[in-house]
Amino acid sequence: MTNFEKIEKDKNLIELYKKVHEYEVAHGGHAHHDYNHVVNVANYCEEILKTLKFDDEIVEEAKIAALLHDTGALQGKENHAQRSFEFAKKYLAENNIHLKHEDLVLEAIKNHSDGFDTDNIIQLVLILADKIDIKKSRVSDFGKQVEGMRQCQYIENIQFKIENGRFKINFVCDKKMDLEELNNYYFTKKVFKAIQAFSKKLSLTPEVCVNNAPWKEFYNPIG
């Protein structure tokens, strides 16, 4: 069993994320930071890094960072990255899990909220995968009432394609979505920034689309 599989199947970790979900429901969180989300992020990390032909060890450890990156949300979103870092450091030690790039994994968890300027590939891909997971499964019932956030409930899927130096991300959306409202949502700028930062460090040309048409706001931001 790999380290990732051991962590993924850890009933205590799954229970912790269940409590995160319950906390967010009780306190009106806009977006879920639950087990479903961290698994989505791990899958995105794997797909992107494998396409770029990173070695299996980097791929697995990026996925481990993804599984552990939101554990601190049990006490709310504020400062959750720092708490997740502290939890992960203790978790790895207590479970006798040794990672080749442990410092990079922990740094990625600690800085996943806004650490865009880095050469740490695990941090870059974690930020990217975390920020682009804005599809409908992330939106809480409370979030469906929030201007901007509510539009994410119409994002059905997120597709990637990396070839010939181009990084294409396509957001598959229901036609009900109000793209103008989503463009004005503060978090959309973080999504774009994550894509730009990752692409720049990997010398890729980003192409961001909605239903296979260029997402114009990415190229010509408001303000």
C-alpha positions in Angstrom: 0.0 0.0 0.0 1.4 3.4 -1.0 1.5 6.3 1.4 -1.3 8.0 -0.5 -3.5 4.9 -0.3 -2.9 4.6 3.4 -3.9 8.3 3.9 -6.8 8.1 1.5 -8.3 5.1 3.4 -7.7 6.5 6.9 -11.1 6.4 8.6 -10.0 9.0 11.1 -9.2 11.5 8.3 -12.5 10.8 6.5 -14.3 11.4 9.8 -12.4 14.6 10.3 -13.6 15.9 6.9 -17.1 14.8 7.7 -16.9 17.1 10.7 -15.6 19.9 8.5 -18.7 19.5 6.3 -20.9 19.6 9.3 -19.2 22.7 10.7 -19.6 24.5 7.4 -23.3 23.6 7.1 -23.9 24.8 10.6 -21.9 28.1 10.1 -23.1 29.0 6.6 -19.9 28.3 4.6 -20.2 29.3 1.0 -18.0 26.4 -0.4 -17.3 22.9 0.9 -13.9 22.0 2.1 -14.9 18.4 2.6 -13.5 15.0 1.7 -15.1 15.2 -1.8 -13.3 18.4 -2.5 -9.8 17.2 -1.4 -10.2 14.0 -3.5 -11.1 16.2 -6.5 -8.0 18.3 -5.9 -5.8 15.2 -5.6 -7.3 13.9 -8.9 -6.6 17.2 -10.6 -3.0 17.2 -9.3 -2.5 13.7 -10.7 -3.9 14.5 -14.1 -1.9 17.7 -14.6 1.4 16.4 -13.3 1.2 13.1 -15.2 0.4 14.9 -18.4 3.5 17.0 -17.8 5.5 13.8 -17.1 6.6 14.5 -13.6 7.9 11.4 -11.8 5.6 9.2 -9.8 7.0 10.3 -6.4 6.2 14.0 -7.1 2.7 13.0 -8.3 2.0 10.9 -5.2 3.3 13.5 -2.8 1.3 16.3 -4.4 -1.8 14.1 -4.0 -1.0 13.7 -0.3 -0.7 17.4 0.0 -4.1 17.7 -1.5 -5.7 15.2 0.9 -4.3 17.1 3.9 -4.6 20.7 2.7 -8.0 21.5 4.2 -7.9 19.7 7.6 -7.7 23.0 9.4 -11.1 24.1 8.1 -12.6 22.2 11.1 -12.3 25.6 12.9 -13.4 27.6 9.9 -11.9 29.1 6.8 -9.9 31.9 8.5 -6.3 30.8 9.0 -7.2 27.2 8.0 -4.0 26.8 5.8 -1.8 27.4 8.9 -3.8 24.9 11.0 -3.8 22.4 8.1 0.0 22.7 8.0 0.3 22.0 11.7 -2.1 19.1 11.5 -0.2 17.6 8.5 3.2 17.8 10.2 1.9 16.1 13.2 -0.2 13.6 11.2 2.8 12.4 9.1 5.0 12.0 12.2 2.4 10.1 14.3 1.5 7.8 11.4 5.2 7.1 10.6 4.8 8.4 7.1 8.1 9.5 5.5 8.0 11.6 2.3 11.0 12.3 0.1 9.7 15.9 -0.4 8.1 16.4 3.0 9.3 20.0 3.3 7.7 20.8 -0.1 4.5 19.1 0.9 4.2 20.9 4.2 5.1 24.3 2.6 2.5 23.7 -0.1 -0.2 23.1 2.5 0.8 26.1 4.5 0.7 28.4 1.5 -2.1 27.0 -0.6 -4.4 30.0 0.0 -2.2 32.6 -1.8 1.4 31.4 -2.2 1.4 32.0 -6.0 5.0 33.2 -6.3 7.0 30.0 -5.7 9.2 27.4 -7.5 7.7 24.6 -5.4 5.9 22.5 -8.0 3.8 20.8 -5.4 2.6 24.1 -4.1 1.9 25.4 -7.6 -0.2 22.5 -8.6 -2.0 22.3 -5.3 -3.0 26.0 -5.5 -4.1 25.5 -9.1 -6.1 22.4 -8.4 -7.6 23.9 -5.3 -8.6 27.1 -7.0 -10.1 25.6 -10.1 -12.3 23.2 -8.2 -15.3 25.6 -8.4 -17.8 23.2 -9.9 -21.2 22.5 -8.6 -20.2 20.0 -5.9 -18.3 22.8 -4.1 -21.3 25.0 -3.6 -23.2 24.8 -0.3 -26.9 25.5 0.1 -25.9 28.8 1.7 -23.5 29.5 -1.2 -26.3 29.1 -3.7 -27.8 32.3 -2.2 -24.5 34.3 -2.5 -24.0 36.6 -5.5 -21.1 35.3 -7.6 -20.7 32.0 -5.7 -24.2 30.9 -6.8 -23.0 30.8 -10.4 -20.6 28.0 -9.6 -23.6 25.6 -9.2 -23.8 25.7 -13.0 -20.2 24.5 -13.6 -20.7 20.8 -14.5 -17.1 19.8 -15.1 -13.5 21.0 -15.7 -11.4 19.6 -18.5 -7.6 19.8 -19.0 -5.5 19.5 -22.1 -1.7 20.1 -22.2 0.1 19.8 -25.5 2.5 21.7 -27.6 3.3 24.1 -24.8 -0.4 25.1 -24.4 -2.4 24.5 -21.2 -6.1 24.5 -22.0 -8.7 24.6 -19.2 -12.3 24.3 -20.3 -15.1 24.9 -17.8 -18.2 23.0 -18.9 -21.2 25.0 -17.8 -25.0 24.9 -17.9 -26.4 27.7 -20.1 -28.2 29.0 -17.0 -25.0 30.4 -15.7 -24.6 34.2 -15.6 -21.0 34.6 -16.7 -21.0 38.3 -16.1 -21.9 37.8 -12.4 -19.2 35.2 -12.1 -16.7 37.5 -13.7 -17.3 40.1 -10.9 -17.0 37.5 -8.1 -13.7 38.1 -6.2 -12.7 34.5 -6.2 -12.7 34.3 -10.0 -9.6 36.5 -10.0 -7.9 34.0 -7.7 -8.8 31.2 -10.1 -7.2 33.2 -13.0 -4.2 34.1 -10.9 -3.5 30.4 -10.1 -3.7 29.5 -13.7 -1.4 32.3 -14.7 1.1 31.5 -12.0 1.3 27.8 -12.8 1.5 28.4 -16.6 4.3 31.0 -16.2 6.5 28.8 -14.0 6.0 25.8 -16.4 6.5 27.9 -19.5 3.0 27.1 -20.8 0.6 29.3 -22.7 -2.8 29.2 -20.8 -6.0 29.0 -22.7 -9.1 29.3 -20.6 -12.5 28.5 -22.0 -16.2 28.3 -21.1 -17.9 25.6 -23.1 -14.9 25.6 -25.5 -15.2 29.4 -26.2 -12.5 31.7 -24.8 -13.3 33.0 -21.3 -12.9 36.7 -22.3 -12.5 38.0 -18.8 -9.3 35.9 -18.4 -7.7 37.8 -21.2 -9.4 41.2 -20.6 -10.0 41.5 -16.9 -12.5 44.0 -15.6 -10.8 47.0 -13.8 
